[in-house]
Amino acid sequence: MLRYQVADAVATITLDRPPMNTWTGRMHEEYCRCMVEAERDTAVRVVVVTGAGERAFCAGADARALEGHSERGAYDDGLPDDLARPASDAHPRYQHDFAFQMAMSKPVVAAINGAAAGVGLALACFADLRFAAEQARMTTAHGRLGLPAEYGLSWMLPRLIGVTRAADLLLSSRIFSGEEAAAMGLVNEALPLADLGRRVQEYAATLAHDVSPASLAASKRQLYDDLHRDVGSSLTEADRLLRQMITTDDYREGVRAFVEKRPPLFAAPARRR
């Protein structure tokens, strides 16, 4: 159901469940395992998530699973008790579905190649960066199913696009395009489907080779932790990190590369256990 491959320091996770890559408990389990592996692997510096084919990124939950919930009159996520936990040593606030992506040390980039609905949209929103095909169709979906906003979308969307636009998407469950998503700031770029994969891999390669892995990890942690603290605490933490990181090999290599006018050669961090 998922394909996982590593090339040029980029791990690509492909949701591959034809025809629309709809989400199941098994996919959730496999996705978590792939993320654990990507986080631990020193050969990986960036993670890309996309869908197989040209029709869908992830068109929401599997229809048979939805029918099962309705017939039982109760929700069952179908996940095992020993589910793999990416970033398991992070703050408890990140120990939840897809929020773990925010606590990973490596950037997660979503390449939204087609339909993204419900859980599929949430999966993309909890990535650090999003690129979409112009004609990709997206929706929160829950309103048409008589459900509440799912998977933290009511927390994430206002932070990505503001309360007014988030209210529109959450209350209406309307369908919107990749082009509209770019206009409202939900995705970084919208481009023709034929160009999407190349553009995302180029961007991922820039992160993987031109930016210090330590700097990526620290900047990402600051980005999300600062959502929960005041400006003074943010400045204090930035100063602490500056004093700590200025003593590292990455800083010395970055300065040498800058002075010598060449690309930096940052060493891989130690493998995480």
C-alpha positions as CSV (number, residue, x, y, z in Angstrom):
1,M,0.0,0.0,0.0
2,L,3.0,2.3,0.6
3,R,6.2,2.5,-1.4
4,Y,9.4,3.8,0.4
5,Q,12.6,4.6,-1.5
6,V,15.6,6.7,-0.7
7,A,17.7,8.5,-3.3
8,D,20.0,11.5,-3.1
9,A,19.3,12.0,0.7
10,V,15.5,12.2,0.1
11,A,13.1,9.5,1.3
12,T,9.9,9.4,-0.9
13,I,6.8,7.8,0.6
14,T,4.2,7.0,-2.0
15,L,0.6,6.2,-1.1
16,D,-0.2,3.4,-3.5
17,R,-3.7,2.0,-3.1
18,P,-5.5,2.3,-6.4
19,P,-7.6,3.9,-7.6
20,M,-7.7,6.9,-5.2
21,N,-5.2,6.0,-2.5
22,T,-7.9,6.0,0.2
23,W,-6.8,5.6,3.8
24,T,-7.0,2.5,5.9
25,G,-5.7,1.4,9.3
26,R,-3.1,-0.7,7.5
27,M,-1.9,2.3,5.5
28,H,-1.7,4.4,8.8
29,E,0.5,1.6,10.4
30,E,2.8,1.4,7.3
31,Y,3.0,5.2,7.1
32,C,4.2,5.4,10.8
33,R,6.8,2.7,10.2
34,C,8.1,4.5,7.1
35,M,8.4,7.8,9.1
36,V,10.2,6.0,11.9
37,E,12.7,4.7,9.4
38,A,13.2,8.0,7.7
39,E,13.8,9.7,11.0
40,R,16.4,7.2,12.0
41,D,18.2,6.8,8.7
42,T,21.3,9.1,8.5
43,A,21.2,8.8,4.7
44,V,17.9,10.7,4.7
45,R,17.7,14.5,5.2
46,V,14.3,15.2,3.7
47,V,11.0,13.3,3.4
48,V,8.6,13.7,0.5
49,V,5.1,12.3,0.6
50,T,3.0,11.9,-2.5
51,G,0.3,9.7,-4.1
52,A,0.6,7.1,-6.9
53,G,-1.0,7.9,-10.2
54,E,-2.4,11.1,-11.5
55,R,-5.9,11.1,-9.9
56,A,-5.3,11.3,-6.1
57,F,-2.9,12.1,-3.3
58,C,-5.3,10.5,-0.8
59,A,-9.0,10.9,-1.4
60,G,-9.9,10.4,2.3
61,A,-10.9,7.3,4.3
62,D,-11.8,4.0,2.6
63,A,-15.5,3.8,1.8
64,R,-15.8,0.3,3.3
65,A,-14.3,1.5,6.6
66,L,-16.8,4.4,6.7
67,E,-19.6,1.9,6.2
68,G,-18.2,-0.3,8.9
69,H,-18.3,2.6,11.4
70,S,-21.9,3.3,10.5
71,E,-23.0,-0.3,10.8
72,R,-21.3,-0.8,14.2
73,G,-22.5,2.6,15.5
74,A,-19.0,3.2,16.8
75,Y,-15.5,4.3,15.6
76,D,-12.7,1.8,15.3
77,D,-9.4,3.1,13.9
78,G,-8.1,-0.5,13.3
79,L,-4.7,0.3,14.6
80,P,-2.6,-2.1,16.7
81,D,-1.6,-1.3,20.3
82,D,2.1,-1.4,19.3
83,L,1.8,1.2,16.5
84,A,5.2,2.6,15.6
85,R,5.6,6.1,17.1
86,P,7.7,8.6,15.0
87,A,9.5,11.2,17.1
88,S,8.5,9.2,20.2
89,D,10.9,11.3,22.5
90,A,9.2,14.6,21.5
91,H,6.9,16.7,23.8
92,P,3.6,14.9,24.5
93,R,1.8,17.6,22.4
94,Y,3.2,16.0,19.3
95,Q,2.4,12.4,20.3
96,H,-0.8,12.3,18.2
97,D,-1.8,11.3,14.6
98,F,0.2,13.4,12.1
99,A,1.3,15.9,14.7
100,F,4.4,13.7,15.0
101,Q,5.5,15.1,11.7
102,M,6.0,18.5,13.3
103,A,8.4,16.9,15.9
104,M,10.5,15.1,13.3
105,S,14.0,16.5,12.9
106,K,13.7,16.3,9.1
107,P,11.5,18.4,6.8
108,V,8.4,16.7,5.4
109,V,7.2,17.9,2.0
110,A,3.8,17.0,0.6
111,A,3.5,16.7,-3.2
112,I,-0.3,16.8,-3.7
113,N,-0.7,15.3,-7.1
114,G,-4.4,14.9,-7.0
115,A,-7.5,14.6,-4.8
116,A,-6.8,15.3,-1.1
117,A,-9.9,14.9,1.1
118,G,-10.4,14.5,4.9
119,V,-7.5,12.5,6.3
120,G,-5.6,13.0,3.1
121,L,-5.9,16.8,3.4
122,A,-4.8,16.6,7.1
123,L,-1.8,14.5,6.1
124,A,-0.7,17.2,3.8
125,C,-1.5,20.1,6.2
126,F,0.8,18.5,8.9
127,A,3.7,18.5,6.4
128,D,6.1,21.4,6.7
129,L,5.8,22.4,3.1
130,R,3.2,21.7,0.4
131,F,3.3,21.7,-3.3
132,A,0.2,20.9,-5.4
133,A,-0.9,20.2,-8.9
134,E,-3.0,23.2,-10.1
135,Q,-6.0,21.1,-10.8
136,A,-5.8,18.9,-7.7
137,R,-9.1,18.9,-5.8
138,M,-9.1,19.3,-2.0
139,T,-11.8,19.3,0.7
140,T,-12.1,18.9,4.4
141,A,-15.0,16.5,3.6
142,H,-16.3,15.9,7.1
143,G,-19.4,18.2,6.9
144,R,-20.9,16.1,4.1
145,L,-20.5,13.0,6.3
146,G,-22.0,14.4,9.4
147,L,-18.7,14.4,11.3
148,P,-16.6,17.0,13.2
149,A,-13.4,18.5,11.8
150,E,-11.0,15.6,11.8
151,Y,-7.3,15.0,12.6
152,G,-6.6,18.4,14.0
153,L,-7.6,20.4,10.9
154,S,-9.5,22.9,13.2
155,W,-6.2,23.6,14.9
156,M,-3.9,23.6,11.9
157,L,-5.9,25.4,9.2
158,P,-6.3,28.7,11.1
159,R,-2.6,28.7,11.7
160,L,-1.9,28.1,8.0
161,I,-4.4,30.4,6.3
162,G,-6.1,32.4,9.1
163,V,-9.4,32.0,10.8
164,T,-11.7,33.5,8.1
165,R,-10.4,31.2,5.3
166,A,-10.2,28.2,7.7
167,A,-13.9,28.8,8.7
168,D,-14.8,28.7,5.0
169,L,-13.1,25.4,4.4
170,L,-14.2,23.8,7.7
171,L,-17.8,24.9,7.7
172,S,-18.6,24.4,4.0
173,S,-16.5,21.3,3.2
174,R,-16.4,22.7,-0.3
175,I,-14.0,21.5,-2.9
176,F,-11.2,23.8,-3.9
177,S,-8.3,23.5,-6.4
178,G,-4.6,23.5,-6.1
179,E,-4.5,27.0,-7.7
180,E,-6.9,28.3,-5.0
181,A,-4.9,26.6,-2.3
182,A,-1.8,28.5,-3.4
183,A,-3.7,31.8,-3.6
184,M,-4.8,31.4,0.1
185,G,-1.4,30.3,1.2
186,L,-2.3,26.7,2.0
187,V,0.3,25.4,-0.4
188,N,3.7,26.9,-1.3
189,E,3.2,26.5,-5.0
190,A,0.7,25.2,-7.5
191,L,2.0,24.0,-10.8
192,P,1.1,21.7,-13.7
193,L,1.0,18.1,-12.7
194,A,3.7,17.2,-15.2
195,D,6.1,19.6,-13.4
196,L,5.1,18.7,-9.8
197,G,7.4,15.8,-9.1
198,R,10.5,17.5,-10.6
199,R,9.9,20.7,-8.7
200,V,9.4,18.9,-5.4
201,Q,12.5,16.8,-5.8
202,E,14.6,19.9,-6.7
203,Y,13.3,21.7,-3.6
204,A,14.0,18.7,-1.4
205,A,17.5,18.4,-2.9
206,T,18.2,22.0,-2.0
207,L,17.2,21.4,1.6
208,A,19.1,18.1,1.7
209,H,22.4,19.5,0.3
210,D,22.5,23.3,0.8
211,V,21.3,23.5,4.4
212,S,22.9,22.1,7.5
213,P,20.9,19.1,8.9
214,A,21.4,20.5,12.4
215,S,20.0,23.9,11.3
216,L,17.0,22.2,9.6
217,A,16.2,20.4,12.8
218,A,16.7,23.4,15.1
219,S,14.7,25.7,12.8
220,K,11.9,23.3,12.5
221,R,11.7,22.8,16.3
222,Q,11.7,26.6,16.8
223,L,9.0,27.0,14.2
224,Y,6.5,24.7,16.0
225,D,7.5,25.2,19.6
226,D,7.1,29.0,19.1
227,L,3.4,28.4,18.4
228,H,3.1,27.6,22.2
229,R,5.3,30.3,23.8
230,D,5.7,34.1,24.0
231,V,8.1,36.2,22.1
232,G,10.6,36.6,25.0
233,S,10.8,32.8,25.4
234,S,11.4,32.5,21.7
235,L,14.3,35.0,21.8
236,T,15.8,33.3,24.8
237,E,15.7,29.9,23.1
238,A,17.2,31.4,19.9
239,D,20.1,32.8,21.8
240,R,20.7,29.5,23.6
241,L,20.7,27.6,20.3
242,L,23.0,30.2,18.7
243,R,25.6,29.8,21.5
244,Q,25.4,26.1,21.2
245,M,25.5,25.7,17.5
246,I,28.2,28.2,16.8
247,T,30.6,25.6,18.3
248,T,29.6,22.8,15.9
249,D,31.3,21.3,12.8
250,D,28.3,22.4,10.7
251,Y,28.9,26.0,11.6
252,R,32.6,25.7,10.8
253,E,31.9,24.0,7.4
254,G,29.2,26.6,6.6
255,V,31.6,29.5,7.2
256,R,34.4,27.8,5.2
257,A,32.1,27.1,2.3
258,F,30.9,30.7,2.3
259,V,34.4,32.1,2.3
260,E,35.6,29.7,-0.3
261,K,32.5,30.3,-2.5
262,R,31.6,26.6,-2.8
263,P,28.7,24.4,-1.8
264,P,28.8,23.2,1.8
265,L,29.6,19.6,2.6
266,F,27.7,18.9,5.8
267,A,28.3,15.5,7.6
268,A,25.4,13.2,8.3
269,P,24.2,13.3,12.0
270,A,24.4,10.1,14.1
271,R,21.7,7.6,13.5
272,R,18.8,7.9,15.9
273,R,17.8,4.9,18.0
